[in-house]
Amino acid sequence: MQSGHRFVFDEPEVPFALTVLYEDDNIIVVDKPHFLATTPRGMWYRQTALVRLRKHFKEPQITPAHRLDRLTAGVVLFVRNPERRRDYQMLFQEHRVEKVYECLAPCRPIAVPKTGTLSKLSPPAVFPLKRRSHIVKDRGRLQAYEIPGLVNAETVIELGDTEGGIVTQGYRRYLLRPQTGKTHQLRVHMNSLGLPIKGDDLYPNITQPDYADFSNPLQLVARSVRFVDPVSHEPRTFISRVPLG
């Protein structure tokens, strides 16, 4: 029986563990490391969270409820019960999940974006702020980009904890609360403010990656997800333990 994916023989081994944070009869929640793709795509097949989980649990029906970029670490929810797949996937599609990301980005004054809007939520303080714009991602183009138009991407950006102040070499922590889910939304929005995320190989400039080099991860982590379980109706909160810096 065909798997539906091109089998890849020359994938670099991603040397980081995929940690299971929680499991029950319906879902498996993992802490995905940097560099591990969520699902097979392009050159990645074995070195994906989905294939690792299916192999570990010997359950070929496991399916992601949502996805993270390969370079982004953090909480990802998978559905193991096919009868409940739609219930959990709709949580994300209907934006009924509260997601908080954490990143390292420059500690400096923000730039004025070329398009879209920027609103201070507690003036006169700069942060927290709300960034709204229209993001486009063309097929075959590596970078997403912003153009004038109807808003389709919204992110609330806050300063992270002040413990230790500036982390290192002019970078500090930011908390990102996406209200929508466009491709590369957080990376595009931070870059538009002149605050590109540390380790980003696409924004502001594309750099040719060495797929066997795991020394400079994108400093972006899906730190937590919070939702009401559609089956048990209990509140659920899952928190990533992947460190920044």
GROMACS elastic network, one bead per residue, 0.5 to 0.9 nm:
[ bonds ]
;  ai    aj funct       b0    kb
    2     5     6  0.78467   500
    3     6     6  0.80751   500
    3     7     6  0.86972   500
    5     8     6  0.88509   500
    5    40     6  0.72947   500
    5    41     6  0.81804   500
    5    45     6  0.76702   500
    6    40     6  0.89682   500
    6    41     6  0.89092   500
    6    42     6  0.84883   500
    6    43     6  0.86912   500
    6    45     6  0.79265   500
    7    43     6  0.88532   500
    7    44     6  0.89020   500
    7    45     6  0.68664   500
    7    46     6  0.85308   500
    8    11     6  0.65407   500
    8    43     6  0.64666   500
    8    44     6  0.70004   500
    8    45     6  0.62881   500
    8    46     6  0.76762   500
    9    43     6  0.89994   500
   10    43     6  0.81403   500
   11    14     6  0.86546   500
   11    43     6  0.67217   500
   11    44     6  0.64069   500
   11    45     6  0.77845   500
   11    46     6  0.76215   500
   11    47     6  0.71429   500
   11   211     6  0.86345   500
   11   212     6  0.88549   500
   12    15     6  0.89730   500
   12    44     6  0.88449   500
   12    47     6  0.78474   500
   12   211     6  0.68245   500
   12   212     6  0.57251   500
   13    16     6  0.88725   500
   13    46     6  0.87633   500
   13    47     6  0.66845   500
   13   212     6  0.78211   500
   14    17     6  0.83851   500
   14    34     6  0.88752   500
   14    35     6  0.67963   500
   14    36     6  0.65272   500
   14    47     6  0.64039   500
   14    48     6  0.89133   500
   14   212     6  0.81647   500
   14   214     6  0.79254   500
   15   214     6  0.82252   500
   16    32     6  0.89149   500
   16    33     6  0.62652   500
   16    34     6  0.79452   500
   16    35     6  0.85446   500
   16    36     6  0.81639   500
   17    31     6  0.88538   500
   17    32     6  0.79576   500
   17    33     6  0.68703   500
   18    30     6  0.67163   500
   18    31     6  0.61563   500
   18    32     6  0.54611   500
   18    33     6  0.63529   500
   18    36     6  0.85690   500
   18    49     6  0.70401   500
   18    52     6  0.80296   500
   18    53     6  0.85429   500
   19    29     6  0.86487   500
   19    30     6  0.54690   500
   19    31     6  0.51060   500
   19    32     6  0.68391   500
   19    33     6  0.83219   500
   20    23     6  0.74090   500
   20    28     6  0.70908   500
   20    29     6  0.59562   500
   20    31     6  0.62970   500
   20    32     6  0.87639   500
   21    28     6  0.77393   500
   21    29     6  0.54680   500
   21    30     6  0.51974   500
   21    31     6  0.64690   500
   21    75     6  0.85103   500
   21   238     6  0.74983   500
   21   239     6  0.83313   500
   21   240     6  0.83225   500
   22    27     6  0.79849   500
   22    28     6  0.58181   500
   22    29     6  0.51072   500
   22    30     6  0.70609   500
   22   238     6  0.82664   500
   23    26     6  0.76284   500
   23    27     6  0.56393   500
   23    29     6  0.62391   500
   23    30     6  0.88046   500
   24    27     6  0.56219   500
   24    28     6  0.66717   500
   24    80     6  0.87043   500
   25    28     6  0.84336   500
   25    80     6  0.71142   500
   25    81     6  0.67764   500
   26    78     6  0.86788   500
   26    79     6  0.59003   500
   26    80     6  0.53086   500
   26    82     6  0.82752   500
   26    83     6  0.87197   500
   26    84     6  0.67314   500
   26    85     6  0.83361   500
   26   231     6  0.86420   500
   27    62     6  0.86472   500
   27    77     6  0.69250   500
   27    78     6  0.56118   500
   27    80     6  0.53086   500
   27    81     6  0.70630   500
   27    84     6  0.88080   500
   27    85     6  0.89589   500
   27    88     6  0.85918   500
   28    53     6  0.89367   500
   28    62     6  0.86890   500
   28    76     6  0.85516   500
   28    77     6  0.60109   500
   28    78     6  0.51249   500
   28    79     6  0.62795   500
   28    80     6  0.68253   500
   29    75     6  0.68969   500
   29    76     6  0.58217   500
   29    78     6  0.60879   500
   29    79     6  0.86183   500
   29   238     6  0.78641   500
   30    49     6  0.85979   500
   30    74     6  0.77952   500
   30    75     6  0.57324   500
   30    76     6  0.54348   500
   30    77     6  0.64435   500
   30    78     6  0.79144   500
   30   240     6  0.84435   500
   31    73     6  0.73037   500
   31    74     6  0.50003   500
   31    76     6  0.64902   500
   31   222     6  0.89900   500
   31   239     6  0.82616   500
   31   240     6  0.57246   500
   31   241     6  0.72844   500
   31   242     6  0.73993   500
   32    35     6  0.87989   500
   32    36     6  0.69428   500
   32    37     6  0.85490   500
   32    38     6  0.79484   500
   32    49     6  0.71058   500
   32    68     6  0.86324   500
   32    72     6  0.82024   500
   32    73     6  0.52226   500
   32    74     6  0.50085   500
   32    75     6  0.62107   500
   32    76     6  0.67005   500
   32   240     6  0.84038   500
   32   242     6  0.82675   500
   33    36     6  0.60275   500
   33    37     6  0.89516   500
   33    70     6  0.87380   500
   33    71     6  0.83133   500
   33    72     6  0.76008   500
   33    74     6  0.65552   500
   33   221     6  0.89375   500
   33   242     6  0.70795   500
   34    37     6  0.83426   500
   34    69     6  0.89870   500
   34    70     6  0.66932   500
   34    71     6  0.50631   500
   34    72     6  0.54972   500
   34    74     6  0.80176   500
   34   214     6  0.84707   500
   34   217     6  0.62664   500
   34   218     6  0.73510   500
   34   219     6  0.88103   500
   34   220     6  0.87127   500
   34   221     6  0.84159   500
   34   242     6  0.87247   500
   35    47     6  0.89705   500
   35    69     6  0.86117   500
   35    70     6  0.51437   500
   35    72     6  0.72359   500
   35    73     6  0.77165   500
   35   211     6  0.87556   500
   35   214     6  0.73591   500
   35   217     6  0.73375   500
   35   218     6  0.86954   500
   36    39     6  0.88678   500
   36    44     6  0.87525   500
   36    47     6  0.62121   500
   36    48     6  0.54319   500
   36    49     6  0.65045   500
   36    69     6  0.85761   500
   36    70     6  0.52475   500
   36    71     6  0.70085   500
   36    72     6  0.84304   500
   36    73     6  0.81028   500
   37    40     6  0.70168   500
   37    41     6  0.79677   500
   37    44     6  0.71592   500
   37    45     6  0.85219   500
   37    47     6  0.69116   500
   37    49     6  0.62177   500
   37    50     6  0.83616   500
   37    67     6  0.87580   500
   37    68     6  0.75854   500
   37    69     6  0.65949   500
   37    71     6  0.74880   500
   37    72     6  0.87701   500
   38    41     6  0.89336   500
   38    47     6  0.89242   500
   38    48     6  0.53717   500
   38    50     6  0.60247   500
   38    51     6  0.87651   500
   38    64     6  0.78805   500
   38    66     6  0.88081   500
   38    67     6  0.59332   500
   38    68     6  0.62024   500
   38    69     6  0.71351   500
   38    70     6  0.64485   500
   38    76     6  0.82105   500
   39    44     6  0.80646   500
   39    45     6  0.74256   500
   39    47     6  0.88163   500
   39    48     6  0.54676   500
   39    49     6  0.63197   500
   39    50     6  0.53680   500
   39    51     6  0.73385   500
   39    64     6  0.79554   500
   39    67     6  0.78263   500
   39    70     6  0.88399   500
   40    43     6  0.79696   500
   40    44     6  0.53770   500
   40    46     6  0.76229   500
   40    47     6  0.80445   500
   40    48     6  0.61180   500
   40    49     6  0.86189   500
   40    50     6  0.75898   500
   40    51     6  0.76914   500
   41    44     6  0.53949   500
   41    45     6  0.66539   500
   41    48     6  0.88482   500
   42    45     6  0.79217   500
   44    47     6  0.58999   500
   44    48     6  0.66493   500
   45    48     6  0.58864   500
   45    50     6  0.88957   500
   45    51     6  0.70453   500
   46    49     6  0.84490   500
   46    50     6  0.86548   500
   46    51     6  0.58153   500
   46    52     6  0.69140   500
   47    50     6  0.87107   500
   47    51     6  0.72374   500
   47    52     6  0.71735   500
   48    51     6  0.55403   500
   48    52     6  0.62229   500
   48    53     6  0.86582   500
   48    70     6  0.85654   500
   49    52     6  0.51886   500
   49    53     6  0.61203   500
   49    54     6  0.86358   500
   50    53     6  0.52484   500
   50    54     6  0.61871   500
   50    55     6  0.85968   500
   50    62     6  0.73796   500
   50    63     6  0.71632   500
   50    64     6  0.72617   500
   50    78     6  0.82139   500
   51    54     6  0.51359   500
   51    55     6  0.60756   500
   51    56     6  0.84742   500
   51    60     6  0.86147   500
   52    55     6  0.52370   500
   52    56     6  0.60236   500
   52    57     6  0.85993   500
   53    56     6  0.50411   500
   53    57     6  0.59831   500
   53    58     6  0.78196   500
   53    59     6  0.78781   500
   53    60     6  0.87786   500
   53    62     6  0.76236   500
   54    57     6  0.54785   500
   54    58     6  0.52872   500
   54    59     6  0.50037   500
   54    60     6  0.52444   500
   54    61     6  0.76099   500
   54    62     6  0.62898   500
   54    63     6  0.89812   500
   55    59     6  0.70992   500
   55    60     6  0.77512   500
   56    59     6  0.80116   500
   57    60     6  0.84562   500
   59    62     6  0.60764   500
   59    80     6  0.75464   500
   60    63     6  0.84539   500
   60    80     6  0.87594   500
   61    79     6  0.83739   500
   61    80     6  0.62869   500
   61    81     6  0.74999   500
   61    82     6  0.67382   500
   62    78     6  0.65566   500
   62    79     6  0.56246   500
   62    81     6  0.73152   500
   62    82     6  0.76994   500
   63    66     6  0.89462   500
   63    77     6  0.89235   500
   63    78     6  0.54993   500
   63    79     6  0.52406   500
   63    80     6  0.65295   500
   63    81     6  0.87750   500
   63    82     6  0.81502   500
   63    85     6  0.75736   500
   64    67     6  0.67617   500
   64    76     6  0.77430   500
   64    77     6  0.62361   500
   64    79     6  0.59871   500
   64    80     6  0.87528   500
   64    85     6  0.86585   500
   64    89     6  0.79433   500
   65    76     6  0.79051   500
   65    77     6  0.57111   500
   65    78     6  0.52787   500
   65    79     6  0.61998   500
   65    85     6  0.73037   500
   65    86     6  0.83236   500
   65    88     6  0.59873   500
   65    90     6  0.81528   500
   65    91     6  0.83974   500
   65    92     6  0.73095   500
   66    76     6  0.69756   500
   66    77     6  0.67506   500
   66    78     6  0.76421   500
   66    88     6  0.89489   500
   66    89     6  0.67167   500
   66    92     6  0.67116   500
   66    93     6  0.84681   500
   67    70     6  0.89851   500
   67    76     6  0.67638   500
   67    77     6  0.83163   500
   68    71     6  0.80857   500
   68    72     6  0.61480   500
   68    73     6  0.74277   500
   68    74     6  0.80580   500
   68    75     6  0.85252   500
   68    76     6  0.71820   500
   68   222     6  0.81847   500
   69    72     6  0.52043   500
   69    73     6  0.80062   500
   69   183     6  0.86601   500
   69   184     6  0.80222   500
   70    73     6  0.76672   500
   71   200     6  0.86742   500
   71   217     6  0.68224   500
   71   218     6  0.58780   500
   71   219     6  0.86964   500
   71   220     6  0.80459   500
   72   217     6  0.83002   500
   72   218     6  0.64969   500
   72   219     6  0.76491   500
   72   220     6  0.55227   500
   72   221     6  0.57927   500
   72   222     6  0.72512   500
   73    76     6  0.88865   500
   73   218     6  0.84240   500
   73   219     6  0.84696   500
   73   220     6  0.65620   500
   73   222     6  0.61230   500
   73   223     6  0.84016   500
   73   240     6  0.84066   500
   73   242     6  0.70681   500
   74   101     6  0.84640   500
   74   220     6  0.84092   500
   74   221     6  0.50088   500
   74   223     6  0.57886   500
   74   224     6  0.76830   500
   74   239     6  0.80474   500
   74   240     6  0.52446   500
   74   241     6  0.76854   500
   74   242     6  0.65560   500
   75   221     6  0.81569   500
   75   222     6  0.56828   500
   75   223     6  0.66098   500
   75   224     6  0.63850   500
   75   225     6  0.69992   500
   75   238     6  0.70581   500
   75   239     6  0.67500   500
   75   240     6  0.55925   500
   75   241     6  0.89871   500
   76   222     6  0.82749   500
   76   225     6  0.85695   500
   77    88     6  0.86284   500
   78    85     6  0.87819   500
   78    88     6  0.86258   500
   79    82     6  0.71208   500
   79    84     6  0.72792   500
   79    85     6  0.57336   500
   79    88     6  0.72231   500
   79    89     6  0.84015   500
   80    83     6  0.89290   500
   80    84     6  0.81608   500
   80    85     6  0.76579   500
   81    84     6  0.55046   500
   81    85     6  0.64304   500
   82    85     6  0.50500   500
   82    86     6  0.81571   500
   83    86     6  0.75697   500
   83    87     6  0.84854   500
   84    87     6  0.52905   500
   84    88     6  0.67073   500
   84    89     6  0.87956   500
   84   230     6  0.89356   500
   84   231     6  0.80295   500
   85    88     6  0.56687   500
   85    89     6  0.61857   500
   85    90     6  0.85948   500
   86    89     6  0.50521   500
   86    90     6  0.58647   500
   86    91     6  0.85977   500
   87    90     6  0.55238   500
   87    91     6  0.67653   500
   87   229     6  0.89963   500
   87   230     6  0.62469   500
   87   231     6  0.77731   500
   88    91     6  0.52230   500
   88    92     6  0.72248   500
   88   229     6  0.80015   500
   88   230     6  0.68954   500
   88   231     6  0.87830   500
   89    92     6  0.55930   500
   89    93     6  0.63713   500
   89    94     6  0.86781   500
   90    94     6  0.56863   500
   90    95     6  0.81346   500
   90    96     6  0.81973   500
   91    94     6  0.55218   500
   91    95     6  0.61956   500
   91    96     6  0.50610   500
   91    97     6  0.61641   500
   91   227     6  0.79429   500
   91   228     6  0.88259   500
   91   229     6  0.88165   500
   91   230     6  0.79730   500
   92    96     6  0.60588   500
   92    97     6  0.59294   500
   92   181     6  0.89690   500
   93    96     6  0.77950   500
   93   181     6  0.87410   500
   94    97     6  0.82478   500
   95    98     6  0.76745   500
   95   179     6  0.75093   500
   95   180     6  0.72328   500
   95   181     6  0.84668   500
   96   226     6  0.87710   500
   96   227     6  0.66209   500
   96   228     6  0.82229   500
   97   225     6  0.64765   500
   97   226     6  0.56710   500
   97   228     6  0.80566   500
   98   177     6  0.79128   500
   98   178     6  0.84558   500
   98   179     6  0.83800   500
   98   224     6  0.80467   500
   98   225     6  0.56221   500
   98   226     6  0.50090   500
   98   227     6  0.64058   500
   99   176     6  0.84388   500
   99   177     6  0.61060   500
   99   178     6  0.67806   500
   99   179     6  0.83701   500
   99   222     6  0.73444   500
   99   223     6  0.77643   500
   99   224     6  0.58271   500
   99   226     6  0.65725   500
  100   175     6  0.67322   500
  100   176     6  0.57976   500
  100   178     6  0.73195   500
  100   221     6  0.87234   500
  100   222     6  0.62254   500
  100   223     6  0.56677   500
  100   224     6  0.52868   500
  100   225     6  0.65934   500
  100   226     6  0.87975   500
  101   174     6  0.82979   500
  101   175     6  0.57055   500
  101   177     6  0.63651   500
  101   178     6  0.81325   500
  101   186     6  0.88342   500
  101   220     6  0.69646   500
  101   221     6  0.55176   500
  101   224     6  0.68914   500
  102   160     6  0.76262   500
  102   173     6  0.68103   500
  102   174     6  0.57380   500
  102   176     6  0.60768   500
  102   177     6  0.89088   500
  102   219     6  0.81119   500
  102   220     6  0.58274   500
  102   221     6  0.53124   500
  102   222     6  0.65272   500
  102   223     6  0.59872   500
  102   244     6  0.82014   500
  103   160     6  0.86227   500
  103   172     6  0.81431   500
  103   173     6  0.56514   500
  103   174     6  0.54109   500
  103   175     6  0.66298   500
  103   176     6  0.76971   500
  103   197     6  0.66249   500
  103   198     6  0.78499   500
  103   218     6  0.85698   500
  103   219     6  0.53505   500
  103   221     6  0.63444   500
  103   222     6  0.88765   500
  103   244     6  0.72757   500
  104   107     6  0.89809   500
  104   167     6  0.82296   500
  104   171     6  0.60045   500
  104   172     6  0.53905   500
  104   174     6  0.63409   500
  104   196     6  0.87721   500
  104   197     6  0.58560   500
  104   198     6  0.57362   500
  104   199     6  0.89390   500
  104   218     6  0.87998   500
  104   219     6  0.55200   500
  104   220     6  0.69305   500
  104   244     6  0.72393   500
  104   245     6  0.74413   500
  105   170     6  0.83439   500
  105   171     6  0.52102   500
  105   172     6  0.58098   500
  105   173     6  0.66595   500
  105   174     6  0.71717   500
  105   190     6  0.81214   500
  105   195     6  0.55845   500
  105   196     6  0.59258   500
  105   198     6  0.54344   500
  105   219     6  0.80457   500
  106   109     6  0.88585   500
  106   169     6  0.86550   500
  106   170     6  0.57460   500
  106   172     6  0.62284   500
  106   173     6  0.86977   500
  106   194     6  0.82948   500
  106   195     6  0.54625   500
  106   196     6  0.71658   500
  106   197     6  0.75507   500
  106   198     6  0.76914   500
  107   110     6  0.89246   500
  107   166     6  0.72523   500
  107   170     6  0.54199   500
  107   171     6  0.50480   500
  107   172     6  0.55941   500
  107   173     6  0.85668   500
  107   195     6  0.79005   500
  108   170     6  0.78774   500
  108   171     6  0.85148   500
  108   194     6  0.85953   500
  108   195     6  0.78262   500
  109   193     6  0.87451   500
  109   194     6  0.82204   500
  109   195     6  0.86998   500
  110   113     6  0.89370   500
  110   126     6  0.86831   500
  110   192     6  0.89178   500
  110   193     6  0.51979   500
  110   194     6  0.58505   500
  110   195     6  0.69289   500
  111   192     6  0.73573   500
  111   194     6  0.51385   500
  111   195     6  0.80670   500
  112   115     6  0.87195   500
  112   118     6  0.82879   500
  112   192     6  0.76872   500
  112   193     6  0.62190   500
  112   194     6  0.80390   500
  113   116     6  0.70506   500
  113   117     6  0.76991   500
  113   118     6  0.78914   500
  113   189     6  0.88550   500
  113   192     6  0.52856   500
  113   193     6  0.58396   500
  113   194     6  0.82101   500
  114   146     6  0.85328   500
  114   147     6  0.87363   500
  114   192     6  0.75293   500
  115   133     6  0.68455   500
  115   134     6  0.83608   500
  115   146     6  0.70352   500
  115   147     6  0.65368   500
  115   148     6  0.59089   500
  115   149     6  0.88742   500
  115   192     6  0.88202   500
  116   131     6  0.75804   500
  116   132     6  0.56277   500
  116   134     6  0.68870   500
  116   146     6  0.80277   500
  116   147     6  0.79188   500
  116   148     6  0.66316   500
  116   149     6  0.80124   500
  116   150     6  0.89854   500
  116   151     6  0.74761   500
  117   130     6  0.80147   500
  117   131     6  0.59956   500
  117   132     6  0.52411   500
  117   133     6  0.64065   500
  118   129     6  0.68678   500
  118   130     6  0.57112   500
  118   132     6  0.65210   500
  118   133     6  0.88632   500
  119   123     6  0.89864   500
  119   126     6  0.88185   500
  119   128     6  0.87453   500
  119   129     6  0.54311   500
  119   130     6  0.50846   500
  119   131     6  0.67097   500
  119   132     6  0.85349   500
  120   123     6  0.55612   500
  120   124     6  0.74426   500
  120   125     6  0.71305   500
  120   126     6  0.58705   500
  120   127     6  0.64673   500
  120   128     6  0.63307   500
  120   130     6  0.65333   500
  121   124     6  0.87434   500
  121   125     6  0.81258   500
  121   126     6  0.80589   500
  121   127     6  0.70531   500
  121   128     6  0.55910   500
  121   129     6  0.52140   500
  121   130     6  0.69384   500
  121   156     6  0.89694   500
  122   125     6  0.57535   500
  122   126     6  0.74642   500
  122   127     6  0.69506   500
  122   128     6  0.65179   500
  122   129     6  0.77520   500
  123   126     6  0.66467   500
  123   127     6  0.81073   500
  123   128     6  0.88031   500
  124   127     6  0.87821   500
  125   128     6  0.75313   500
  125   129     6  0.89051   500
  126   129     6  0.65995   500
  127   130     6  0.87258   500
  127   157     6  0.69943   500
  127   158     6  0.55170   500
  127   159     6  0.64645   500
  128   156     6  0.68963   500
  128   157     6  0.55354   500
  128   159     6  0.68590   500
  129   155     6  0.83830   500
  129   156     6  0.57351   500
  129   157     6  0.54006   500
  129   158     6  0.67045   500
  130   154     6  0.70503   500
  130   155     6  0.57536   500
  130   157     6  0.62687   500
  130   158     6  0.89864   500
  131   153     6  0.81222   500
  131   154     6  0.56832   500
  131   155     6  0.52790   500
  131   156     6  0.63438   500
  131   157     6  0.75651   500
  131   189     6  0.68786   500
  131   190     6  0.89528   500
  131   193     6  0.89959   500
  132   151     6  0.62424   500
  132   152     6  0.76505   500
  132   153     6  0.57091   500
  132   155     6  0.66151   500
  132   156     6  0.88449   500
  132   189     6  0.82800   500
  133   146     6  0.67175   500
  133   147     6  0.76434   500
  133   148     6  0.75422   500
  133   149     6  0.76341   500
  133   150     6  0.75686   500
  133   152     6  0.63782   500
  133   153     6  0.54837   500
  133   154     6  0.67109   500
  133   189     6  0.83013   500
  134   145     6  0.83366   500
  134   146     6  0.55065   500
  134   147     6  0.57582   500
  134   148     6  0.63809   500
  134   149     6  0.57198   500
  134   150     6  0.60496   500
  134   152     6  0.50675   500
  134   153     6  0.59246   500
  134   154     6  0.88248   500
  135   144     6  0.66646   500
  135   145     6  0.55407   500
  135   147     6  0.65436   500
  135   148     6  0.89125   500
  135   149     6  0.89194   500
  135   151     6  0.80075   500
  135   152     6  0.66612   500
  135   153     6  0.64271   500
  135   182     6  0.71079   500
  135   183     6  0.82186   500
  135   184     6  0.89310   500
  135   185     6  0.73885   500
  135   188     6  0.81957   500
  136   144     6  0.55901   500
  136   145     6  0.54339   500
  136   146     6  0.61352   500
  136   147     6  0.73443   500
  136   182     6  0.83296   500
  136   183     6  0.83228   500
  137   140     6  0.88284   500
  137   141     6  0.71518   500
  137   142     6  0.81023   500
  137   143     6  0.68888   500
  137   145     6  0.65758   500
  137   146     6  0.89301   500
  137   182     6  0.84836   500
  137   183     6  0.68740   500
  137   184     6  0.85557   500
  138   141     6  0.54536   500
  138   142     6  0.80872   500
  138   143     6  0.81593   500
  138   144     6  0.70766   500
  138   145     6  0.89028   500
  139   142     6  0.82174   500
  141   144     6  0.74835   500
  142   202     6  0.74231   500
  142   206     6  0.82041   500
  143   184     6  0.81026   500
  143   188     6  0.86346   500
  143   202     6  0.63954   500
  143   203     6  0.75744   500
  143   206     6  0.80601   500
  144   183     6  0.71377   500
  144   184     6  0.65976   500
  144   185     6  0.81014   500
  144   188     6  0.70563   500
  145   188     6  0.69475   500
  146   149     6  0.89066   500
  146   188     6  0.79151   500
  146   189     6  0.89177   500
  146   192     6  0.87169   500
  148   151     6  0.84584   500
  149   152     6  0.85919   500
  151   154     6  0.76193   500
  152   180     6  0.73230   500
  152   181     6  0.88178   500
  152   182     6  0.76745   500
  153   178     6  0.81232   500
  153   179     6  0.73876   500
  153   180     6  0.54823   500
  153   181     6  0.70487   500
  153   182     6  0.62829   500
  153   185     6  0.68570   500
  153   189     6  0.88209   500
  154   177     6  0.87063   500
  154   178     6  0.61662   500
  154   179     6  0.53375   500
  154   180     6  0.57483   500
  154   181     6  0.84524   500
  154   185     6  0.82298   500
  154   189     6  0.86262   500
  155   176     6  0.66651   500
  155   177     6  0.56032   500
  155   179     6  0.56357   500
  155   180     6  0.73323   500
  155   185     6  0.80780   500
  155   186     6  0.72593   500
  155   189     6  0.75399   500
  156   175     6  0.82095   500
  156   176     6  0.58612   500
  156   178     6  0.63105   500
  156   179     6  0.74939   500
  157   174     6  0.68670   500
  157   175     6  0.58451   500
  157   177     6  0.64132   500
  157   178     6  0.85380   500
  157   190     6  0.86540   500
  158   173     6  0.89137   500
  158   174     6  0.56715   500
  158   175     6  0.50114   500
  158   176     6  0.64409   500
  158   177     6  0.82736   500
  159   162     6  0.81305   500
  159   172     6  0.82671   500
  159   173     6  0.64259   500
  159   175     6  0.59849   500
  159   176     6  0.87929   500
  160   163     6  0.88480   500
  160   172     6  0.76455   500
  160   175     6  0.53362   500
  161   164     6  0.84792   500
  161   165     6  0.79607   500
  161   173     6  0.69542   500
  161   174     6  0.80672   500
  161   175     6  0.87415   500
  162   166     6  0.77197   500
  162   172     6  0.86968   500
  162   173     6  0.81778   500
  163   166     6  0.85246   500
  163   167     6  0.88567   500
  164   167     6  0.65180   500
  165   168     6  0.89428   500
  165   172     6  0.72272   500
  165   173     6  0.87786   500
  166   169     6  0.78796   500
  166   170     6  0.64739   500
  166   171     6  0.58904   500
  166   173     6  0.77168   500
  167   170     6  0.72842   500
  167   171     6  0.56651   500
  167   172     6  0.51292   500
  167   173     6  0.73259   500
  167   245     6  0.77299   500
  168   171     6  0.55367   500
  168   172     6  0.73094   500
  168   245     6  0.82788   500
  169   172     6  0.89046   500
  171   198     6  0.79688   500
  173   244     6  0.86958   500
  176   186     6  0.73700   500
  177   186     6  0.88373   500
  178   181     6  0.68234   500
  178   185     6  0.80202   500
  178   186     6  0.73395   500
  180   185     6  0.82797   500
  181   184     6  0.84513   500
  181   185     6  0.67960   500
  181   186     6  0.89848   500
  182   185     6  0.51453   500
  182   186     6  0.85633   500
  183   186     6  0.84603   500
  183   188     6  0.89499   500
  184   187     6  0.53446   500
  184   188     6  0.59891   500
  184   189     6  0.85095   500
  185   188     6  0.51959   500
  185   189     6  0.60233   500
  185   190     6  0.85492   500
  186   189     6  0.51632   500
  186   190     6  0.60599   500
  186   191     6  0.84120   500
  186   197     6  0.89287   500
  187   190     6  0.53624   500
  187   191     6  0.60744   500
  187   192     6  0.85707   500
  187   196     6  0.68339   500
  187   197     6  0.65896   500
  187   200     6  0.79187   500
  187   202     6  0.86679   500
  187   203     6  0.70174   500
  187   220     6  0.88416   500
  188   191     6  0.51560   500
  188   192     6  0.60876   500
  188   193     6  0.88574   500
  188   196     6  0.80575   500
  188   203     6  0.71437   500
  188   204     6  0.85579   500
  189   192     6  0.50918   500
  189   193     6  0.66615   500
  189   195     6  0.86479   500
  189   196     6  0.85473   500
  190   193     6  0.53292   500
  190   194     6  0.67430   500
  190   195     6  0.51432   500
  190   196     6  0.54099   500
  190   197     6  0.68190   500
  191   194     6  0.50754   500
  191   195     6  0.50669   500
  191   197     6  0.72283   500
  191   203     6  0.63744   500
  191   204     6  0.63765   500
  192   195     6  0.72134   500
  192   196     6  0.78134   500
  192   204     6  0.87115   500
  193   196     6  0.77858   500
  194   204     6  0.88084   500
  195   198     6  0.87467   500
  196   199     6  0.86177   500
  196   200     6  0.71151   500
  196   203     6  0.63932   500
  196   204     6  0.67338   500
  197   200     6  0.57063   500
  197   203     6  0.79977   500
  197   218     6  0.71252   500
  197   219     6  0.63925   500
  197   220     6  0.72232   500
  198   201     6  0.89915   500
  198   216     6  0.88776   500
  198   217     6  0.82981   500
  198   218     6  0.60554   500
  198   219     6  0.54228   500
  198   220     6  0.81205   500
  199   216     6  0.59900   500
  199   217     6  0.57348   500
  199   219     6  0.60426   500
  199   220     6  0.88336   500
  200   203     6  0.58789   500
  200   204     6  0.80079   500
  200   205     6  0.85243   500
  200   206     6  0.86133   500
  200   207     6  0.88043   500
  200   217     6  0.80091   500
  200   218     6  0.53353   500
  200   219     6  0.77259   500
  201   204     6  0.80455   500
  201   205     6  0.68239   500
  201   206     6  0.55175   500
  201   207     6  0.52115   500
  201   208     6  0.75476   500
  201   209     6  0.72508   500
  201   218     6  0.79129   500
  202   205     6  0.52800   500
  202   207     6  0.65123   500
  203   206     6  0.64493   500
  203   207     6  0.89874   500
  206   209     6  0.89669   500
  209   212     6  0.86656   500
  209   213     6  0.80109   500
  210   213     6  0.53848   500
  210   214     6  0.84489   500
  211   214     6  0.75883   500
  213   216     6  0.75953   500
  214   217     6  0.65026   500
  216   219     6  0.85285   500
  217   220     6  0.83984   500
  218   221     6  0.85246   500
  219   243     6  0.89667   500
  219   244     6  0.60343   500
  219   245     6  0.68659   500
  220   223     6  0.87278   500
  220   244     6  0.75708   500
  221   224     6  0.87537   500
  221   240     6  0.77139   500
  221   242     6  0.71484   500
  221   243     6  0.81554   500
  221   244     6  0.76265   500
  222   225     6  0.78297   500
  222   239     6  0.84046   500
  222   240     6  0.69646   500
  223   238     6  0.83466   500
  223   239     6  0.56477   500
  223   241     6  0.76424   500
  223   242     6  0.80362   500
  224   237     6  0.70122   500
  224   238     6  0.55145   500
  224   240     6  0.60943   500
  225   236     6  0.80286   500
  225   237     6  0.57729   500
  225   238     6  0.55218   500
  225   239     6  0.68285   500
  225   240     6  0.89584   500
  226   235     6  0.73874   500
  226   236     6  0.55781   500
  226   238     6  0.66346   500
  226   239     6  0.88925   500
  227   230     6  0.86722   500
  227   234     6  0.84634   500
  227   235     6  0.58477   500
  227   236     6  0.53838   500
  227   237     6  0.67436   500
  228   231     6  0.87564   500
  228   232     6  0.82593   500
  228   233     6  0.56222   500
  228   234     6  0.54935   500
  228   236     6  0.58611   500
  228   237     6  0.88065   500
  229   232     6  0.55530   500
  229   234     6  0.52990   500
  229   235     6  0.60791   500
  229   236     6  0.64079   500
  230   233     6  0.53522   500
  230   234     6  0.79803   500
  231   234     6  0.81491   500
  232   235     6  0.87180   500
  240   243     6  0.84727   500
